[in-house]
Amino acid sequence: MQVSHETQQAERFYDIKRIGGLSQDGVFVYKLPEGSFDYLNAAFTGIFGVTRENVLAQSRLLLDFIMSEDRHYLQQRFADLISTGCITNTEFRIRLSSGVVKHISCDAYLLEEGEYVAGFVKDMSHMKEHENYMINYGAKKDTLLDMITHNLYGPLTLSENLIQNAQKSYQGEQYDAIHNHLRMIQDVTRECIEIVNNLLREEHLESEHIFVKKGRFDILEKISSTLEKLVETNKDKQFRLITKLENLYINIDGVKFFQALHNLVSNAIKFTPEGGQIDIMVEELEDHFTITVKDSGIGIPDDLKAFLFQKNTGKGRIGLKGERSVGMGLPVAKKLVELMDGELWFESVENRGASFFVRLPKE
């Protein structure tokens, strides 16, 4: 018995459509030759705020919802789908007719010898808000650590030195009493310094072992936000973000990237004198982007360059405000960049500043 075309069409992708009836995420089947949807579940139309009838009648109306900055990226991902048969975690944004912006993630698969595309669409807006909160929270935390390191470490070290000098200067009958009091103050000061050291050490040790979780975001927006926080606690230096780009959307681990960036900028702050300049330069190339952190500080002596990315070598230098080196900031920055399939290197001439370069893939 010959099966009718209508029956074949109804039975095609039965399992996918059954899943669509149960799923809270959007599920679709798209027929490439006709350029039209064969199936949409209710969750899909709910995400886009449209009716099923309108989309089935005119599938291209969904393109109007996609943010202009993401359209070229989606064209690239569609080409990847055609060439590989599968794309996953494709993030983009849509703006509804109400003005609401949503963050969407899509997985899609070629079926029936490339005649159909089946896919799953998820509204990631709440998750994206949480990720942005975590990145901003991390930036605030790093700014606090930066303030502790550069603004508290120096005075504590100075206090310790003054106590040592006072101990040497007192003689006579009052020596024992005064010496005991000074020793107590010195012990407390040393404990405070060790707390700072342990805090920084634990921060660096934990960060490089967290798994890589990629997400898509505008890197220029995030760098600007990070710089604003650093400027607030380092008003004795000048900061600039230099780029020809209006925005740069990339797909990397935001938390790891911004910790690596903060470590580099914090290092520049540590060795740049009052009134000095710190620049962050961003450049986009075809398949990667480069970020340069350049300072007008004291530079790196030749005898330290070979040890710069090695942990706990004892080769670190005291900062210009008396900050002792934990010996982990730059090694951890390099590790984080490499976990994201990138490269980190530097150029420096002593007394003429330093430049650190980060190259990362856009996808």
Backbone torsions as a table, in degrees:
resi	resn	phi	psi	omega
1	MET	NA	131.7	-177.0
2	GLN	-83.5	130.6	-179.5
3	VAL	-85.4	131.9	-177.8
4	SER	-69.2	159.3	178.4
5	HIS	-61.7	-38.6	-179.7
6	GLU	-63.8	-39.9	179.9
7	THR	-67.5	-42.0	177.2
8	GLN	-59.9	-42.3	-179.3
9	GLN	-65.9	-37.4	-179.6
10	ALA	-68.7	-35.3	-177.0
11	GLU	-82.5	-21.8	-178.1
12	ARG	-63.5	133.7	178.3
13	PHE	58.3	35.5	-179.0
14	TYR	-57.5	-43.9	-177.0
15	ASP	-65.0	-40.3	178.7
16	ILE	-62.9	-43.1	-179.0
17	LYS	-68.8	-32.0	176.2
18	ARG	-66.4	-40.8	175.9
19	ILE	-62.4	-42.2	179.9
20	GLY	-59.0	-32.3	178.8
21	GLY	-71.1	-21.1	-178.0
22	LEU	-101.6	-25.0	-170.4
23	SER	-78.6	144.1	172.0
24	GLN	-87.5	-8.2	173.9
25	ASP	-93.6	159.9	179.2
26	GLY	-71.4	137.6	177.8
27	VAL	-130.1	135.1	-178.1
28	PHE	-144.1	157.7	169.1
29	VAL	-130.0	126.4	-174.4
30	TYR	-121.9	130.2	-180.0
31	LYS	-95.0	113.1	-173.0
32	LEU	-64.8	-47.9	-176.1
33	PRO	-57.8	-40.1	-178.8
34	GLU	-85.1	-18.6	-176.7
35	GLY	65.6	40.0	-177.6
36	SER	-143.0	159.6	179.6
37	PHE	-81.6	136.9	174.8
38	ASP	-93.3	-27.0	-178.5
39	TYR	-155.9	140.4	172.9
40	LEU	-140.0	135.1	174.1
41	ASN	-91.4	172.6	-175.4
42	ALA	-65.5	-34.5	-179.2
43	ALA	-64.2	-36.3	179.4
44	PHE	-61.1	-52.1	-178.4
45	THR	-66.5	-30.0	177.2
46	GLY	-66.0	-37.6	179.4
47	ILE	-62.9	-42.2	-177.0
48	PHE	-88.7	-9.3	179.4
49	GLY	67.4	38.0	-179.4
50	VAL	-128.6	168.3	176.7
51	THR	-91.6	150.2	179.7
52	ARG	-60.7	-38.8	-177.7
53	GLU	-63.5	-42.3	-179.1
54	ASN	-65.6	-40.3	-179.2
55	VAL	-69.9	-41.9	178.6
56	LEU	-63.4	-33.2	-179.2
57	ALA	-78.2	-32.6	-177.1
58	GLN	-148.5	88.0	-174.0
59	SER	-65.7	-27.1	-175.5
60	ARG	-69.9	-12.0	179.7
61	LEU	-64.5	-22.6	178.2
62	LEU	-67.2	-27.3	-179.8
63	LEU	-62.6	-28.8	-178.7
64	ASP	-67.4	-20.9	-179.7
65	PHE	-80.3	-20.9	-172.9
66	ILE	-74.7	133.2	179.3
67	MET	-62.5	139.2	-174.3
68	SER	-59.0	-34.9	-179.1
69	GLU	-66.9	-18.2	-175.8
70	ASP	-101.1	-7.3	-173.0
71	ARG	-68.3	-42.7	178.7
72	HIS	-63.4	-39.0	178.1
73	TYR	-61.5	-42.8	179.9
74	LEU	-67.7	-33.4	174.9
75	GLN	-62.4	-40.9	176.9
76	GLN	-63.3	-42.5	-179.3
77	ARG	-67.8	-33.5	176.9
78	PHE	-66.1	-39.3	176.1
79	ALA	-62.5	-38.7	176.3
80	ASP	-62.8	-39.8	179.1
81	LEU	-61.9	-45.5	-179.0
82	ILE	-64.7	-37.4	-176.1
83	SER	-81.9	-32.1	-175.2
84	THR	-108.7	-20.0	-179.6
85	GLY	88.9	-1.9	-175.7
86	CYS	-161.3	137.1	168.8
87	ILE	-135.6	144.1	-179.8
88	THR	-133.6	157.3	176.5
89	ASN	51.3	42.3	176.7
90	THR	-85.8	109.5	-175.6
91	GLU	-98.8	137.3	174.8
92	PHE	-154.1	173.2	-178.1
93	ARG	-120.9	147.1	175.1
94	ILE	-125.4	149.2	174.4
95	ARG	-116.6	117.8	-178.3
96	LEU	-75.4	167.1	179.8
97	SER	-61.7	-22.6	178.1
98	SER	-78.9	-9.1	-177.9
99	GLY	96.8	-9.7	179.5
100	VAL	-69.0	133.4	177.4
101	VAL	-101.6	130.9	178.1
102	LYS	-119.3	146.0	174.2
103	HIS	-98.9	123.6	-173.7
104	ILE	-117.2	143.3	172.4
105	SER	-122.9	137.7	-175.2
106	CYS	-132.0	135.3	167.5
107	ASP	-113.6	133.5	-177.5
108	ALA	-140.0	150.6	-174.7
109	TYR	-140.0	138.4	174.3
110	LEU	-80.4	133.7	179.5
111	LEU	-131.6	165.4	175.0
112	GLU	53.5	52.0	178.7
113	GLU	54.9	40.3	175.5
114	GLY	81.2	9.9	-179.1
115	GLU	-83.6	-30.0	-177.5
116	TYR	-124.2	154.4	169.6
117	VAL	-122.1	124.5	174.2
118	ALA	-110.7	142.7	-176.3
119	GLY	-156.9	170.3	-178.9
120	PHE	-129.5	130.7	-176.9
121	VAL	-119.3	132.3	-177.5
122	LYS	-126.3	135.6	174.4
123	ASP	-80.6	111.6	-175.8
124	MET	-101.5	14.1	-171.2
125	SER	-59.5	-47.6	-178.9
126	HIS	-67.0	-39.8	178.1
127	MET	-65.0	-38.3	179.4
128	LYS	-66.1	-39.9	176.7
129	GLU	-60.1	-40.1	178.7
130	HIS	-66.1	-42.4	178.6
131	GLU	-62.4	-43.6	178.7
132	ASN	-62.7	-38.9	177.0
133	TYR	-61.3	-43.5	-178.5
134	MET	-65.1	-38.9	178.0
135	ILE	-65.8	-45.7	179.3
136	ASN	-66.4	-37.7	176.9
137	TYR	-63.1	-42.2	177.9
138	GLY	-62.8	-39.2	179.2
139	ALA	-64.6	-41.0	178.2
140	LYS	-65.6	-41.3	179.0
141	LYS	-62.9	-44.3	179.8
142	ASP	-65.2	-35.2	176.9
143	THR	-64.7	-39.7	177.0
144	LEU	-63.2	-44.1	177.4
145	LEU	-61.9	-39.2	178.2
146	ASP	-62.4	-42.7	179.4
147	MET	-63.4	-42.1	179.3
148	ILE	-63.1	-45.8	-175.7
149	THR	-64.9	-49.0	-172.0
150	HIS	-89.1	-29.2	-175.1
151	ASN	-103.4	-19.8	-179.3
152	LEU	-105.9	-34.5	-177.1
153	TYR	-60.6	-45.3	-178.7
154	GLY	-60.5	-51.7	177.7
155	PRO	-59.7	-37.3	177.8
156	LEU	-63.7	-42.7	178.9
157	THR	-65.6	-41.4	177.6
158	LEU	-61.8	-42.1	178.4
159	SER	-60.6	-41.7	178.9
160	GLU	-63.1	-41.7	179.6
161	ASN	-66.2	-39.6	178.9
162	LEU	-64.8	-38.7	178.5
163	ILE	-63.6	-42.4	178.5
164	GLN	-61.3	-41.5	178.8
165	ASN	-66.1	-38.3	179.2
166	ALA	-65.6	-38.0	179.0
167	GLN	-61.5	-35.8	-178.1
168	LYS	-75.2	-22.5	-171.2
169	SER	-91.8	-21.6	-176.6
170	TYR	-85.9	135.0	178.6
171	GLN	-137.4	172.5	172.4
172	GLY	90.9	-160.5	-172.0
173	GLU	-65.0	-33.5	-176.7
174	GLN	-83.7	0.7	-172.8
175	TYR	-58.6	-49.4	-174.1
176	ASP	-61.0	-45.8	-178.3
177	ALA	-64.8	-48.3	-179.5
178	ILE	-64.7	-41.7	-179.9
179	HIS	-60.5	-40.9	179.7
180	ASN	-64.5	-41.1	178.5
181	HIS	-65.5	-43.1	178.9
182	LEU	-64.1	-37.5	179.8
183	ARG	-65.1	-38.2	177.5
184	MET	-63.9	-44.2	177.9
185	ILE	-62.6	-40.7	-179.8
186	GLN	-64.4	-40.5	179.3
187	ASP	-63.1	-43.3	179.3
188	VAL	-63.9	-42.2	179.3
189	THR	-61.8	-43.7	178.9
190	ARG	-64.0	-37.0	177.7
191	GLU	-64.3	-40.4	177.6
192	CYS	-62.0	-42.7	178.8
193	ILE	-63.4	-39.8	-178.9
194	GLU	-70.0	-34.0	175.9
195	ILE	-61.4	-44.7	177.2
196	VAL	-59.8	-46.4	179.8
197	ASN	-59.6	-46.7	-178.2
198	ASN	-65.3	-39.4	178.5
199	LEU	-59.8	-48.2	179.4
200	LEU	-66.6	-40.8	-178.2
201	ARG	-63.6	-45.6	179.7
202	GLU	-65.1	-39.6	178.4
203	GLU	-58.5	-46.6	-178.6
204	HIS	-68.5	-39.4	-177.4
205	LEU	-66.4	-39.6	-176.1
206	GLU	-74.8	-38.7	-169.7
207	SER	-62.4	-36.3	-174.2
208	GLU	-78.8	-8.6	-177.3
209	HIS	-101.9	-3.2	177.1
210	ILE	-76.5	136.3	-174.7
211	PHE	-64.7	155.9	-179.2
212	VAL	-78.7	126.5	177.3
213	LYS	-127.6	108.0	-175.8
214	LYS	-78.2	148.7	174.4
215	GLY	-153.7	158.5	-177.2
216	ARG	-104.7	129.6	-178.7
217	PHE	-158.4	167.1	177.7
218	ASP	-85.9	109.2	-174.2
219	ILE	-67.4	-32.4	-179.5
220	LEU	-66.4	-39.0	178.0
221	GLU	-62.0	-42.5	-177.7
222	LYS	-71.8	-38.4	178.2
223	ILE	-62.9	-42.8	179.3
224	SER	-59.9	-42.1	179.2
225	SER	-64.2	-41.6	179.0
226	THR	-64.9	-42.2	-179.6
227	LEU	-62.6	-39.5	180.0
228	GLU	-57.6	-40.7	-178.9
229	LYS	-69.7	-36.9	-179.9
230	LEU	-71.7	-36.1	179.4
231	VAL	-61.8	-37.2	-178.2
232	GLU	-59.4	-32.9	-176.3
233	THR	-104.8	2.4	-179.9
234	ASN	-139.7	59.5	-175.2
235	LYS	-75.2	-4.6	178.3
236	ASP	-87.0	3.0	179.8
237	LYS	-128.7	161.2	-179.6
238	GLN	-104.2	135.3	179.7
239	PHE	-123.4	141.9	176.4
240	ARG	-140.5	142.2	167.7
241	LEU	-105.5	117.5	-174.0
242	ILE	-115.8	119.3	177.9
243	THR	-164.3	155.2	174.3
244	LYS	-92.2	-4.0	-174.9
245	LEU	-88.5	147.0	172.7
246	GLU	-87.8	-32.6	174.6
247	ASN	-157.2	161.1	179.1
248	LEU	-147.9	101.8	179.7
249	TYR	-88.1	126.5	-177.5
250	ILE	-131.5	167.5	-176.4
251	ASN	-126.1	82.4	-179.1
252	ILE	-140.4	-179.9	177.2
253	ASP	-78.2	107.3	-175.8
254	GLY	-63.6	-41.2	-177.8
255	VAL	-64.4	-46.8	-179.5
256	LYS	-66.0	-40.5	-179.4
257	PHE	-61.1	-47.9	-175.0
258	PHE	-72.9	-25.8	173.4
259	GLN	-70.2	-42.9	177.5
260	ALA	-60.5	-45.1	179.6
261	LEU	-62.1	-43.7	-179.6
262	HIS	-62.9	-40.2	178.0
263	ASN	-60.0	-40.0	-179.9
264	LEU	-69.0	-44.2	-179.7
265	VAL	-67.8	-39.3	178.4
266	SER	-61.8	-38.8	177.3
267	ASN	-64.7	-39.8	177.7
268	ALA	-63.7	-41.3	178.0
269	ILE	-60.5	-41.1	-175.2
270	LYS	-62.0	-32.1	-174.1
271	PHE	-116.5	17.2	176.3
272	THR	-110.3	126.2	-176.2
273	PRO	-71.5	169.5	178.0
274	GLU	-56.3	133.2	-178.2
275	GLY	85.8	-1.7	-178.3
276	GLY	-74.5	170.3	-174.8
277	GLN	-113.4	135.2	174.0
278	ILE	-128.1	120.2	-177.9
279	ASP	-115.3	141.1	170.0
280	ILE	-115.5	117.6	-176.9
281	MET	-112.8	133.7	-177.0
282	VAL	-121.3	129.7	180.0
283	GLU	-133.6	135.8	178.9
284	GLU	-106.1	131.3	172.9
285	LEU	-117.0	-174.9	-170.4
286	GLU	-60.3	-49.3	-175.8
287	ASP	-120.6	6.2	178.3
288	HIS	-153.0	173.5	174.6
289	PHE	-134.7	156.1	-178.1
290	THR	-125.0	134.9	174.9
291	ILE	-119.5	130.1	179.9
292	THR	-116.7	128.0	173.4
293	VAL	-107.2	110.6	-174.4
294	LYS	-118.5	134.5	178.9
295	ASP	-128.4	164.7	178.8
296	SER	-106.8	33.5	-173.9
297	GLY	-83.9	-154.4	-171.6
298	ILE	-83.5	-3.9	176.5
299	GLY	74.1	-178.2	-176.0
300	ILE	-118.7	122.3	177.6
301	PRO	-63.7	150.0	-178.1
302	ASP	-58.6	-34.2	-175.4
303	ASP	-74.3	-10.0	178.3
304	LEU	-101.8	-15.3	-171.5
305	LYS	-60.6	-37.4	-177.6
306	ALA	-69.5	-18.3	-174.4
307	PHE	-106.8	2.3	-168.8
308	LEU	-62.3	-36.3	-177.6
309	PHE	-103.2	19.0	178.3
310	GLN	-107.3	138.6	-177.9
311	LYS	-80.4	145.4	167.6
312	ASN	49.6	47.5	179.7
313	THR	-90.9	-12.1	-175.8
314	GLY	76.1	10.4	-176.9
315	LYS	-99.4	3.9	-176.9
316	GLY	-69.5	159.4	-179.7
317	ARG	-111.2	152.3	173.9
318	ILE	-73.3	137.3	179.6
319	GLY	-69.6	171.6	-175.8
320	LEU	-68.5	-16.2	175.9
321	LYS	-108.1	18.9	177.0
322	GLY	89.3	9.6	-179.1
323	GLU	-70.1	125.4	175.4
324	ARG	-78.9	150.0	-178.5
325	SER	-82.2	130.2	172.6
326	VAL	-80.5	-20.3	177.2
327	GLY	76.2	21.9	-175.5
328	MET	-132.7	-18.9	-174.0
329	GLY	-57.2	-52.9	-178.9
330	LEU	-71.9	-41.6	175.6
331	PRO	-59.0	-40.3	179.0
332	VAL	-67.9	-40.2	177.3
333	ALA	-57.8	-43.6	179.2
334	LYS	-64.2	-42.3	179.6
335	LYS	-62.6	-43.2	-179.6
336	LEU	-63.7	-42.7	178.8
337	VAL	-63.1	-41.9	-179.5
338	GLU	-68.0	-33.4	176.0
339	LEU	-62.3	-25.5	178.6
340	MET	-96.5	19.7	178.1
341	ASP	64.0	33.1	179.9
342	GLY	-114.7	-174.5	179.3
343	GLU	-130.1	147.7	175.8
344	LEU	-134.9	127.6	176.8
345	TRP	-147.9	175.1	-175.7
346	PHE	-144.8	162.8	171.9
347	GLU	-136.4	137.3	-179.0
348	SER	-161.1	144.9	170.7
349	VAL	-123.9	130.6	-177.1
350	GLU	-55.8	136.1	-178.6
351	ASN	69.1	10.3	178.8
352	ARG	-131.3	22.4	175.4
353	GLY	85.0	-179.7	-179.2
354	ALA	-144.1	151.2	175.7
355	SER	-128.8	127.8	175.6
356	PHE	-112.1	132.6	-174.9
357	PHE	-114.4	131.8	175.9
358	VAL	-119.3	122.4	175.1
359	ARG	-114.8	124.4	-177.9
360	LEU	-133.6	145.3	176.9
361	PRO	-70.7	147.6	-179.3
362	LYS	-74.7	-24.8	-179.5
363	GLU	-125.8	NA	NA
